[in-house]
């Protein structure tokens, strides 16, 4: 089976500013189209990886929060901004100080860390067997 990468580069990248002070410039560099059960891995210069898998019903947006994501040195956090919008952030191990600065600058707060069994099990109601 030969798979063909379906990547569309945006040249020049579409740029726009975001954040409380509109000082962060984001560059939209391209699009990747996946078929069901295909995966793409993103990585940074230090080798930290992040997988996204397409399914016929949608996407696995992250590897397991309390498993493979931790193996990739990423910690998931549920974050809320001052406008009541919620986000899932993935924080690289060793970058906690930069993350805290970003939270403060953007007036965001961590609602819950989603990277440990205790916090995750607290989200699941106790089962009552009938």
N, CA, C and O atoms as a MOPAC input file, in Angstrom:
PM7 MOZYME 1SCF
protein

 N      0.84400 1    -1.16500 1     0.00000 1
 C      0.00000 1     0.00000 1     0.00000 1
 C      0.89800 1     1.23800 1     0.00000 1
 O      1.79400 1     1.35800 1     0.83600 1
 N      0.66100 1     2.14300 1    -0.92200 1
 C      1.40700 1     3.39300 1    -0.99100 1
 C      0.49400 1     4.51600 1    -0.52500 1
 O     -0.57600 1     4.73600 1    -1.09200 1
 N      0.92300 1     5.22000 1     0.50600 1
 C      0.16000 1     6.35200 1     1.00300 1
 C      0.79900 1     7.63000 1     0.51100 1
 O      2.02300 1     7.75100 1     0.46000 1
 N     -0.02500 1     8.56200 1     0.15600 1
 C      0.46600 1     9.84500 1    -0.33100 1
 C      0.11800 1    10.92500 1     0.68200 1
 O     -1.04000 1    11.07800 1     1.07200 1
 N      1.12700 1    11.66500 1     1.09900 1
 C      0.88300 1    12.76600 1     2.01800 1
 C      0.06500 1    13.82000 1     1.30800 1
 O      0.39900 1    14.25200 1     0.20500 1
 N     -1.00400 1    14.22700 1     1.95100 1
 C     -1.88100 1    15.24900 1     1.38600 1
 C     -1.67300 1    16.53400 1     2.17600 1
 O     -2.45200 1    16.88100 1     3.06400 1
 N     -0.60100 1    17.22400 1     1.82600 1
 C     -0.22400 1    18.45800 1     2.49100 1
 C     -0.35100 1    19.59700 1     1.49100 1
 O      0.17200 1    19.52400 1     0.37900 1
 N     -1.04500 1    20.64200 1     1.89400 1
 C     -1.16100 1    21.83700 1     1.07200 1
 C     -0.44300 1    22.96700 1     1.79400 1
 O     -0.87900 1    23.41800 1     2.85300 1
 N      0.65400 1    23.41300 1     1.21400 1
 C      1.41600 1    24.50700 1     1.80900 1
 C      0.72900 1    25.82600 1     1.48800 1
 O      0.22500 1    26.02500 1     0.38200 1
 N      0.71500 1    26.71500 1     2.45800 1
 C      0.16400 1    28.05300 1     2.24800 1
 C      1.34700 1    28.99800 1     2.05800 1
 O      2.11300 1    29.26100 1     2.98500 1
 N      1.47500 1    29.50300 1     0.81900 1
 C      2.60000 1    30.38500 1     0.47900 1
 C      2.04400 1    31.68300 1    -0.08100 1
 O      1.33000 1    31.65800 1    -1.08300 1
 N      2.34800 1    32.79700 1     0.52900 1
 C      3.02100 1    32.91900 1     1.82300 1
 C      2.05700 1    32.51900 1     2.93200 1
 O      0.84100 1    32.51800 1     2.74200 1
 N      2.61600 1    32.17800 1     4.09600 1
 C      1.72600 1    31.80400 1     5.20500 1
 C      0.76100 1    32.93900 1     5.55000 1
 O      1.10800 1    34.11900 1     5.48900 1
 N     -0.44700 1    32.54900 1     5.91000 1
 C     -1.42500 1    33.52200 1     6.40100 1
 C     -1.03800 1    33.87500 1     7.82600 1
 O     -0.93500 1    32.98700 1     8.67200 1
 N     -0.82400 1    35.14300 1     8.10600 1
 C     -0.40200 1    35.58100 1     9.43200 1
 C     -1.50000 1    36.39400 1    10.09400 1
 O     -2.21400 1    37.15500 1     9.44200 1
 N     -1.62100 1    36.21300 1    11.41900 1
 C     -2.59100 1    36.98900 1    12.18300 1
 C     -2.10400 1    37.08900 1    13.61800 1
 O     -1.34000 1    36.24400 1    14.08400 1
 N     -2.54100 1    38.11000 1    14.30600 1
 C     -2.13700 1    38.33900 1    15.69100 1
 C     -3.23300 1    37.89100 1    16.64200 1
 O     -4.42200 1    38.00600 1    16.34700 1
 N     -2.80400 1    37.37400 1    17.79900 1
 C     -3.72900 1    36.88000 1    18.81500 1
 C     -3.24200 1    37.31200 1    20.18300 1
 O     -2.14900 1    37.86200 1    20.31900 1
 N     -4.05600 1    37.06200 1    21.19300 1
 C     -3.68000 1    37.31800 1    22.57400 1
 C     -4.27800 1    38.60600 1    23.09800 1
 O     -4.86400 1    39.39400 1    22.35500 1
 N     -4.11400 1    38.80000 1    24.40600 1
 C     -4.67800 1    39.96000 1    25.09100 1
 C     -4.21000 1    41.27300 1    24.47800 1
 O     -4.99600 1    42.20500 1    24.30900 1
 N     -2.94400 1    41.33600 1    24.15200 1
 C     -2.37600 1    42.57000 1    23.59300 1
 C     -2.16900 1    42.47300 1    22.08600 1
 O     -1.59600 1    43.37500 1    21.47400 1
 N     -2.63400 1    41.38100 1    21.49100 1
 C     -2.50500 1    41.17100 1    20.04500 1
 C     -1.04700 1    41.20000 1    19.57400 1
 O     -0.76500 1    41.64400 1    18.46200 1
 N     -0.12600 1    40.73000 1    20.41200 1
 C      1.28900 1    40.80500 1    20.07500 1
 C      1.87100 1    39.48200 1    19.58500 1
 O      2.99200 1    39.45600 1    19.07700 1
 N      1.13500 1    38.39200 1    19.72700 1
 C      1.62500 1    37.09300 1    19.25900 1
 C      1.18100 1    36.91600 1    17.82100 1
 O     -0.01200 1    36.93500 1    17.51900 1
 N      2.15400 1    36.74300 1    16.93600 1
 C      1.83400 1    36.53400 1    15.52300 1
 C      1.86800 1    35.04000 1    15.21400 1
 O      2.87300 1    34.36900 1    15.44700 1
 N      0.76800 1    34.53500 1    14.69200 1
 C      0.64500 1    33.13900 1    14.28100 1
 C      0.77500 1    33.08500 1    12.76500 1
 O      0.22300 1    33.92500 1    12.05500 1
 N      1.50800 1    32.09100 1    12.27600 1
 C      1.63400 1    31.88900 1    10.83800 1
 C      0.98800 1    30.55800 1    10.47500 1
 O      1.45100 1    29.50200 1    10.90700 1
 N     -0.07000 1    30.60500 1     9.68800 1
 C     -0.76400 1    29.41500 1     9.20700 1
 C     -0.00600 1    28.93700 1     7.97100 1
 O     -0.10900 1    29.52700 1     6.89500 1
 N      0.76300 1    27.84400 1     8.14700 1
 C      1.70400 1    27.39400 1     7.11700 1
 C      1.15000 1    26.34900 1     6.16500 1
 O      1.71100 1    26.15000 1     5.08800 1
 N      0.06100 1    25.67300 1     6.53400 1
 C     -0.42600 1    24.64600 1     5.63500 1
 C     -1.53400 1    23.80300 1     6.21600 1
 O     -1.96200 1    23.99300 1     7.35500 1
 N     -1.99100 1    22.86100 1     5.39900 1
 C     -3.07400 1    21.95000 1     5.75300 1
 C     -2.62700 1    20.51700 1     5.45900 1
 O     -1.93400 1    20.25600 1     4.47600 1
 N     -3.04200 1    19.59200 1     6.33500 1
 C     -2.82500 1    18.16700 1     6.11500 1
 C     -4.17900 1    17.49600 1     6.13300 1
 O     -4.94100 1    17.66700 1     7.08400 1
 N     -4.49100 1    16.73900 1     5.10500 1
 C     -5.76300 1    16.00100 1     5.06400 1
 C     -5.46600 1    14.52900 1     5.32600 1
 O     -4.64300 1    13.91500 1     4.64800 1
 N     -6.14900 1    13.97900 1     6.31700 1
 C     -5.99200 1    12.58100 1     6.67900 1
 C     -7.24100 1    11.80100 1     6.31700 1
 O     -8.35300 1    12.32700 1     6.37000 1
 N     -7.05500 1    10.57200 1     5.95600 1
 C     -8.15500 1     9.63800 1     5.76100 1
 C     -8.38000 1     8.91700 1     7.09200 1
 O     -7.50600 1     8.94500 1     7.95900 1
 N     -9.54900 1     8.26700 1     7.26900 1
 C     -9.78100 1     7.53800 1     8.51400 1
 C     -8.65700 1     6.54400 1     8.80800 1
 O     -8.16300 1     5.85500 1     7.91500 1
 N     -8.26700 1     6.48900 1    10.08000 1
 C     -7.21800 1     5.61400 1    10.59200 1
 C     -5.82100 1     5.97000 1    10.10000 1
 O     -4.93000 1     5.12000 1    10.09400 1
 N     -5.62400 1     7.21300 1     9.68900 1
 C     -4.29000 1     7.72300 1     9.40300 1
 C     -3.86800 1     8.63600 1    10.54700 1
 O     -4.70200 1     9.24800 1    11.21400 1
 N     -2.56600 1     8.71400 1    10.75700 1
 C     -2.01300 1     9.49900 1    11.85100 1
 C     -0.91700 1    10.40400 1    11.30700 1
 O     -0.21100 1    10.04700 1    10.36400 1
 N     -0.78600 1    11.56900 1    11.90900 1
 C      0.33800 1    12.44700 1    11.62500 1
 C      0.99300 1    12.77200 1    12.96700 1
 O      0.31100 1    12.97400 1    13.97100 1
 N      2.31900 1    12.81900 1    12.96800 1
 C      3.08200 1    13.13300 1    14.16800 1
 C      3.75500 1    14.48200 1    13.97500 1
 O      4.45700 1    14.70900 1    12.98900 1
 N      3.52900 1    15.36600 1    14.92600 1
 C      4.20600 1    16.65900 1    14.94200 1
 C      5.36200 1    16.53500 1    15.91800 1
 O      5.24100 1    15.85600 1    16.93800 1
 N      6.47000 1    17.17500 1    15.62400 1
 C      7.58600 1    17.15000 1    16.55900 1
 C      8.29600 1    18.49300 1    16.55800 1
 O      8.23700 1    19.25500 1    15.59400 1
 N      8.97200 1    18.75800 1    17.67500 1
 C      9.75000 1    19.99500 1    17.75300 1
 C     11.23600 1    19.67400 1    17.65500 1
 O     11.61800 1    18.51600 1    17.48300 1
 N     12.06600 1    20.69700 1    17.76300 1
 C     13.50800 1    20.53400 1    17.57600 1
 C     14.16400 1    19.67100 1    18.64500 1
 O     15.27400 1    19.18300 1    18.43600 1
 N     13.50400 1    19.47000 1    19.79400 1
 C     14.08600 1    18.63700 1    20.85500 1
 C     13.59500 1    17.19900 1    20.79200 1
 O     13.98200 1    16.37600 1    21.62200 1
 N     12.74300 1    16.88500 1    19.81400 1
 C     12.25200 1    15.52100 1    19.66300 1
 C     10.94000 1    15.23600 1    20.35400 1
 O     10.46100 1    14.10300 1    20.31500 1
 N     10.33300 1    16.24800 1    20.99500 1
 C      9.01400 1    16.04900 1    21.61000 1
 C      8.00500 1    15.82500 1    20.49800 1
 O      7.96400 1    16.57100 1    19.52000 1
 N      7.19000 1    14.78500 1    20.65900 1
 C      6.23000 1    14.39400 1    19.62300 1
 C      4.79800 1    14.56200 1    20.10100 1
 O      4.50800 1    14.56200 1    21.29800 1
 N      3.91100 1    14.70400 1    19.12000 1
 C      2.47800 1    14.83000 1    19.38200 1
 C      1.74600 1    14.22100 1    18.19800 1
 O      1.95800 1    14.63600 1    17.05800 1
 N      0.88100 1    13.23600 1    18.45600 1
 C      0.15800 1    12.51900 1    17.40100 1
 C     -1.29000 1    12.96000 1    17.32100 1
 O     -1.92300 1    13.24400 1    18.33700 1
 N     -1.80700 1    13.01600 1    16.10400 1
 C     -3.22900 1    13.21000 1    15.84200 1
 C     -3.66200 1    12.08900 1    14.90400 1
 O     -3.00900 1    11.82400 1    13.89500 1
 N     -4.77200 1    11.43100 1    15.24800 1
 C     -5.28100 1    10.32500 1    14.43800 1
 C     -6.67200 1    10.67700 1    13.94000 1
 O     -7.52100 1    11.11700 1    14.71500 1
 N     -6.90400 1    10.48300 1    12.65000 1
 C     -8.23900 1    10.67100 1    12.07400 1
 C     -8.99600 1     9.36000 1    12.17500 1
 O     -8.45700 1     8.29700 1    11.86800 1
 N    -10.23500 1     9.43800 1    12.60200 1
 C    -11.14200 1     8.29600 1    12.61800 1
 C    -12.32400 1     8.63500 1    11.72100 1
 O    -12.47500 1     9.78700 1    11.31500 1
 N    -13.15400 1     7.66600 1    11.40800 1
 C    -14.31600 1     7.96500 1    10.55800 1
 C    -15.35100 1     8.80100 1    11.29600 1
 O    -16.24800 1     9.36300 1    10.66700 1
 N    -15.24400 1     8.89500 1    12.63000 1
 C    -16.17300 1     9.67900 1    13.44700 1
 C    -15.59200 1    11.02000 1    13.88200 1
 O    -16.30000 1    11.81600 1    14.49900 1
 N    -14.32100 1    11.29400 1    13.57900 1
 C    -13.68200 1    12.53700 1    13.99700 1
 C    -12.19100 1    12.35700 1    14.16400 1
 O    -11.53300 1    11.81000 1    13.27800 1
 N    -11.63400 1    12.81400 1    15.30100 1
 C    -10.19400 1    12.75300 1    15.54900 1
 C     -9.89600 1    12.34100 1    16.98500 1
 O    -10.61600 1    12.72000 1    17.90900 1
 N     -8.84200 1    11.57300 1    17.16500 1
 C     -8.17600 1    11.48700 1    18.45400 1
 C     -7.29200 1    12.72800 1    18.49000 1
 O     -6.31200 1    12.80900 1    17.74900 1
 N     -7.62200 1    13.68300 1    19.33300 1
 C     -6.88800 1    14.94500 1    19.37000 1
 C     -5.56000 1    14.81500 1    20.09900 1
 O     -4.65100 1    15.61100 1    19.86200 1
 N     -5.42600 1    13.82700 1    20.98200 1
 C     -4.16500 1    13.61500 1    21.69800 1
 C     -3.95400 1    12.11900 1    21.88400 1
 O     -4.90600 1    11.34100 1    21.82700 1
 N     -2.70100 1    11.71500 1    22.10700 1
 C     -2.48000 1    10.36900 1    22.62400 1
 C     -3.10800 1    10.28800 1    24.02500 1
 O     -3.58900 1    11.30000 1    24.53500 1
 N     -3.11200 1     9.11500 1    24.64700 1
 C     -3.70900 1     8.97300 1    25.97200 1
 C     -3.10300 1     9.99500 1    26.92600 1
 O     -1.88300 1    10.11100 1    27.03700 1
 N     -3.97000 1    10.73200 1    27.61000 1
 C     -3.54100 1    11.84400 1    28.46100 1
 C     -2.62700 1    11.40500 1    29.59500 1
 O     -1.67900 1    12.10900 1    29.94300 1
 N     -2.91400 1    10.24100 1    30.17200 1
 C     -2.13500 1     9.75500 1    31.31700 1
 C     -1.23400 1     8.58300 1    30.92100 1
 O     -0.85500 1     7.76800 1    31.76200 1
 N     -0.89900 1     8.50800 1    29.63900 1
 C     -0.05300 1     7.42800 1    29.12900 1
 C      0.97200 1     7.93800 1    28.13400 1
 O      1.98900 1     8.52000 1    28.51100 1
 N      0.68900 1     7.71000 1    26.85000 1
 C      1.66200 1     8.04700 1    25.80600 1
 C      1.99600 1     9.53300 1    25.75900 1
 O      3.13100 1     9.89500 1    25.44900 1
 N      1.01900 1    10.41100 1    26.06300 1
 C      1.30800 1    11.84300 1    26.04400 1
 C      2.41500 1    12.16800 1    27.05000 1
 O      3.30400 1    12.96900 1    26.76300 1
 N      2.35800 1    11.54500 1    28.22500 1
 C      3.41500 1    11.73200 1    29.22000 1
 C      4.74400 1    11.16700 1    28.73600 1
 O      5.80400 1    11.73800 1    28.99400 1
 N      4.67700 1    10.03500 1    28.02900 1
 C      5.90800 1     9.47100 1    27.45900 1
 C      6.55100 1    10.44800 1    26.47800 1
 O      7.77100 1    10.46900 1    26.31500 1
 N      5.70800 1    11.26100 1    25.82300 1
 C      6.19600 1    12.26500 1    24.87500 1
 C      6.62800 1    13.54700 1    25.58600 1
 O      6.97300 1    14.53300 1    24.93500 1
 N      6.60800 1    13.53500 1    26.93300 1
 C      7.03900 1    14.69300 1    27.74600 1
 C      6.08700 1    15.87900 1    27.61300 1
 O      6.51800 1    17.03200 1    27.65200 1
 N      4.79400 1    15.59600 1    27.45700 1
 C      3.77300 1    16.62400 1    27.37900 1
 C      2.72900 1    16.38600 1    28.47100 1
 O      2.35800 1    15.24500 1    28.74600 1
 N      2.26400 1    17.46400 1    29.08400 1
 C      1.26400 1    17.40300 1    30.14400 1
 C      0.04600 1    18.20900 1    29.70700 1
 O      0.16100 1    19.38000 1    29.34600 1
 N     -1.11800 1    17.57300 1    29.74300 1
 C     -2.35400 1    18.21200 1    29.28800 1
 C     -3.00500 1    18.98700 1    30.42800 1
 O     -3.07700 1    18.51800 1    31.56400 1
 N     -3.47500 1    20.18700 1    30.09400 1
 C     -4.17100 1    21.02400 1    31.07600 1
 C     -5.43100 1    21.58400 1    30.43700 1
 O     -5.42100 1    22.01800 1    29.28600 1
 N     -6.51800 1    21.56700 1    31.20400 1
 C     -7.73400 1    22.25800 1    30.81200 1
 C     -7.58300 1    23.69200 1    31.31000 1
 O     -7.40900 1    23.92700 1    32.50500 1
 N     -7.65200 1    24.65100 1    30.38300 1
 C     -7.39400 1    26.05700 1    30.69400 1
 C     -8.60200 1    26.88700 1    30.30700 1
 O     -9.25600 1    26.62800 1    29.29700 1
 N     -8.89000 1    27.89800 1    31.13400 1
 C    -10.00000 1    28.82300 1    30.85600 1
 C     -9.43300 1    30.23200 1    30.73500 1
 O     -8.56800 1    30.64100 1    31.51000 1
 N     -9.94600 1    30.97600 1    29.72700 1
 C     -9.51300 1    32.36900 1    29.61500 1
 C    -10.51900 1    33.27700 1    30.31400 1
 O    -11.54200 1    32.80700 1    30.81200 1
 N    -10.23300 1    34.56200 1    30.35100 1
 C    -11.08800 1    35.50400 1    31.08000 1
 C    -12.45200 1    35.69700 1    30.42900 1
 O    -13.34400 1    36.29700 1    31.03000 1
 N    -12.62500 1    35.19700 1    29.20700 1
 C    -13.90700 1    35.31500 1    28.50200 1
 C    -14.74600 1    34.03900 1    28.62300 1
 O    -15.79500 1    33.91400 1    27.99100 1
 N    -14.26600 1    33.08900 1    29.44700 1
 C    -15.01300 1    31.85600 1    29.66200 1
 C    -14.82800 1    30.82300 1    28.57100 1
 O    -15.60900 1    29.87500 1    28.49600 1
 N    -13.82200 1    30.97300 1    27.72000 1
 C    -13.51700 1    29.97900 1    26.68300 1
 C    -12.52900 1    28.97300 1    27.26300 1
 O    -11.62100 1    29.34400 1    28.00700 1
 N    -12.71100 1    27.69600 1    26.92000 1
 C    -11.88400 1    26.61800 1    27.44300 1
 C    -10.99100 1    26.04700 1    26.34700 1
 O    -11.37800 1    25.98200 1    25.18000 1
 N     -9.79100 1    25.63500 1    26.74600 1
 C     -8.80200 1    25.10000 1    25.82200 1
 C     -8.08300 1    23.92300 1    26.48100 1
 O     -8.00300 1    23.84000 1    27.70700 1
 N     -7.56800 1    23.02700 1    25.66300 1
 C     -6.64400 1    21.99600 1    26.12200 1
 C     -5.25800 1    22.44500 1    25.69000 1
 O     -4.98900 1    22.59000 1    24.49800 1
 N     -4.38000 1    22.66600 1    26.66100 1
 C     -2.99000 1    23.03300 1    26.38600 1
 C     -2.12000 1    21.82900 1    26.67500 1
 O     -2.40100 1    21.06100 1    27.59600 1
 N     -1.06900 1    21.65900 1    25.89800 1
 C     -0.08300 1    20.61500 1    26.12600 1
 C      1.22300 1    21.29700 1    26.49300 1
 O      1.81400 1    22.00300 1    25.67500 1
 N      1.67000 1    21.08600 1    27.72100 1
 C      2.84000 1    21.77900 1    28.25400 1
 C      4.03800 1    20.82800 1    28.24100 1
 O      3.99200 1    19.74500 1    28.82400 1
 N      5.10000 1    21.24800 1    27.57300 1
 C      6.30700 1    20.43400 1    27.49900 1
 C      7.03200 1    20.43000 1    28.83200 1
 O      7.19300 1    21.47100 1    29.46900 1
 N      7.47400 1    19.23100 1    29.25200 1
 C      8.27500 1    19.13200 1    30.47600 1
 C      9.46100 1    20.07100 1    30.37700 1
 O     10.12200 1    20.14100 1    29.34100 1
 N      9.73100 1    20.79500 1    31.46000 1
 C     10.83800 1    21.73300 1    31.48100 1
 C     10.46700 1    23.12500 1    31.00000 1
 O     11.28300 1    24.04400 1    31.07000 1
 N      9.23600 1    23.29000 1    30.50900 1
 C      8.77800 1    24.59000 1    30.01400 1
 C      7.68100 1    25.17600 1    30.90400 1
 O      6.92300 1    26.04300 1    30.47000 1
 N      7.59800 1    24.70200 1    32.14300 1
 C      6.54500 1    25.14900 1    33.05100 1
 C      6.63800 1    26.65000 1    33.35000 1
 O      5.61300 1    27.32500 1    33.45000 1
 N      7.84100 1    27.16700 1    33.49000 1
 C      8.00900 1    28.59400 1    33.78000 1
 C      7.46200 1    29.44500 1    32.62000 1
 O      6.76300 1    30.43200 1    32.84900 1
 N      7.78100 1    29.06100 1    31.39200 1
 C      7.26400 1    29.78100 1    30.22500 1
 C      5.74400 1    29.69000 1    30.16500 1
 O      5.07000 1    30.65400 1    29.80000 1
 N      5.21000 1    28.52400 1    30.52500 1
 C      3.76100 1    28.33000 1    30.54700 1
 C      3.10100 1    29.24400 1    31.57600 1
 O      2.08500 1    29.87400 1    31.28400 1
 N      3.66800 1    29.31800 1    32.76700 1
 C      3.12900 1    30.19400 1    33.81000 1
 C      3.15000 1    31.65700 1    33.36900 1
 O      2.19300 1    32.39200 1    33.61500 1
 N      4.22700 1    32.08000 1    32.72300 1
 C      4.31400 1    33.45700 1    32.21000 1
 C      3.20500 1    33.70300 1    31.19400 1
 O      2.56300 1    34.75300 1    31.20800 1
 N      2.98400 1    32.73100 1    30.31400 1
 C      1.94700 1    32.86200 1    29.29100 1
 C      0.56800 1    32.96400 1    29.93900 1
 O     -0.23900 1    33.81200 1    29.55800 1
 N      0.30000 1    32.10100 1    30.91500 1
 C     -0.99400 1    32.14700 1    31.60800 1
 C     -1.22800 1    33.52400 1    32.21000 1
 O     -2.31200 1    34.09100 1    32.06900 1
 N     -0.21200 1    34.06300 1    32.88000 1
 C     -0.32900 1    35.37300 1    33.51000 1
 C     -0.55200 1    36.47000 1    32.46900 1
 O     -1.44500 1    37.30300 1    32.62200 1
 N      0.25000 1    36.46800 1    31.42500 1
 C      0.15200 1    37.47700 1    30.37200 1
 C     -1.23100 1    37.48000 1    29.72300 1
 O     -1.80000 1    38.53900 1    29.45800 1
 N     -1.76200 1    36.29100 1    29.47300 1
 C     -3.03400 1    36.16700 1    28.76700 1
 C     -4.23800 1    36.12000 1    29.70400 1
 O     -5.37500 1    36.00100 1    29.24900 1
 N     -3.99400 1    36.21300 1    31.01000 1
 C     -5.06200 1    36.16400 1    32.01100 1
 C     -5.86700 1    34.86000 1    31.90300 1
 O     -7.09600 1    34.85700 1    31.97000 1
 N     -5.13800 1    33.76900 1    31.73700 1
 C     -5.71800 1    32.42900 1    31.68500 1
 C     -5.46100 1    31.72800 1    33.01200 1
 O     -4.58200 1    32.12600 1    33.77600 1
 N     -6.23800 1    30.68100 1    33.27800 1
 C     -6.01100 1    29.88200 1    34.47800 1
 C     -6.17800 1    28.40800 1    34.16300 1
 O     -6.99700 1    28.01800 1    33.33100 1
 N     -5.37700 1    27.59100 1    34.85100 1
 C     -5.52100 1    26.14300 1    34.73100 1
 C     -6.72300 1    25.73400 1    35.56600 1
 O     -6.76800 1    25.99300 1    36.76900 1
 N     -7.68700 1    25.10200 1    34.93300 1
 C     -8.85600 1    24.57700 1    35.63400 1
 C     -8.51600 1    23.21800 1    36.23000 1
 O     -8.86700 1    22.92200 1    37.37200 1
 N     -7.82600 1    22.39400 1    35.44000 1
 C     -7.49900 1    21.04200 1    35.87800 1
 C     -6.37800 1    20.48100 1    35.02000 1
 O     -6.40200 1    20.59600 1    33.79500 1
 N     -5.39300 1    19.87200 1    35.67800 1
 C     -4.38500 1    19.11300 1    34.93700 1
 C     -5.01600 1    17.77700 1    34.55600 1
 O     -5.59400 1    17.09400 1    35.40200 1
 N     -4.90300 1    17.41200 1    33.29500 1
 C     -5.52900 1    16.19700 1    32.77000 1
 C     -4.50100 1    15.10700 1    32.49500 1
 O     -4.67000 1    14.30500 1    31.57600 1
 N     -3.44000 1    15.07800 1    33.28800 1
 C     -2.33600 1    14.17200 1    32.99200 1
 C     -2.05500 1    13.15700 1    34.09100 1
 O     -1.01300 1    12.50200 1    34.07500 1
 N     -2.98200 1    13.01700 1    35.05600 1
 C     -2.73500 1    12.03600 1    36.11200 1
 C     -4.01900 1    11.28500 1    36.43500 1
 O     -5.12500 1    11.79700 1    36.26300 1
 N     -3.84100 1    10.07000 1    36.90200 1
 C     -4.98600 1     9.18500 1    37.15800 1
 C     -5.95400 1     9.76400 1    38.18100 1
 O     -7.16800 1     9.62100 1    38.03600 1
 N     -5.42900 1    10.41200 1    39.20800 1
 C     -6.29500 1    10.94400 1    40.26400 1
 C     -7.26500 1    11.99200 1    39.70700 1
 O     -8.47400 1    11.89000 1    39.91000 1
 N     -6.73700 1    12.99200 1    39.00900 1
 C     -7.60800 1    14.03100 1    38.45600 1
 C     -8.57700 1    13.46600 1    37.42700 1
 O     -9.74700 1    13.84500 1    37.39300 1
 N     -8.09200 1    12.56600 1    36.59600 1
 C     -8.96700 1    11.99500 1    35.56400 1
 C    -10.06500 1    11.13500 1    36.18100 1
 O    -11.21400 1    11.19300 1    35.74400 1
 N     -9.72400 1    10.33600 1    37.19200 1
 C    -10.75700 1     9.48000 1    37.79900 1
 C    -11.79800 1    10.31700 1    38.53500 1
 O    -12.94900 1     9.89700 1    38.66000 1
 N    -11.40700 1    11.50900 1    39.03000 1
 C    -12.37700 1    12.39600 1    39.68000 1
 C    -13.43500 1    12.90200 1    38.69400 1
 O    -14.51600 1    13.32300 1    39.10600 1
 N    -13.12700 1    12.86300 1    37.40900 1
 C    -14.07200 1    13.32400 1    36.38600 1
 C    -15.13400 1    12.27800 1    36.06000 1
 O    -16.15800 1    12.59400 1    35.45300 1
 N    -14.89000 1    11.04300 1    36.46100 1
 C    -15.78800 1     9.93700 1    36.11100 1
 C    -16.67600 1     9.62000 1    37.30900 1
 O    -16.17800 1     9.29000 1    38.38500 1
 N    -17.98700 1     9.72100 1    37.12300 1
 C    -18.87700 1     9.39900 1    38.25500 1
 C    -18.75000 1     7.92600 1    38.62400 1
 O    -18.47700 1     7.07100 1    37.78200 1
 N    -18.95900 1     7.65600 1    39.91500 1
 C    -18.90300 1     6.26800 1    40.35500 1
 C    -19.99300 1     5.45900 1    39.66100 1
 O    -21.12300 1     5.91700 1    39.48600 1
 N    -19.62500 1     4.26000 1    39.27800 1
 C    -20.60300 1     3.39200 1    38.62900 1
 C    -21.41200 1     2.64400 1    39.68500 1
 O    -20.88500 1     2.18600 1    40.69900 1
 N    -22.66200 1     2.54200 1    39.42000 1
 C    -23.53400 1     1.75500 1    40.28900 1
 C    -24.05000 1     0.58800 1    39.45600 1
 O    -24.78400 1     0.77300 1    38.48500 1
 N    -23.65500 1    -0.60800 1    39.85400 1
 C    -24.12800 1    -1.78300 1    39.12000 1
 C    -25.56900 1    -2.07900 1    39.50900 1
 O    -25.89200 1    -2.17000 1    40.69400 1
 N    -26.42700 1    -2.22900 1    38.51900 1
 C    -27.83700 1    -2.52200 1    38.78800 1
 C    -28.10600 1    -3.99200 1    38.77500 1
 O    -29.24400 1    -4.41300 1    38.98300 1

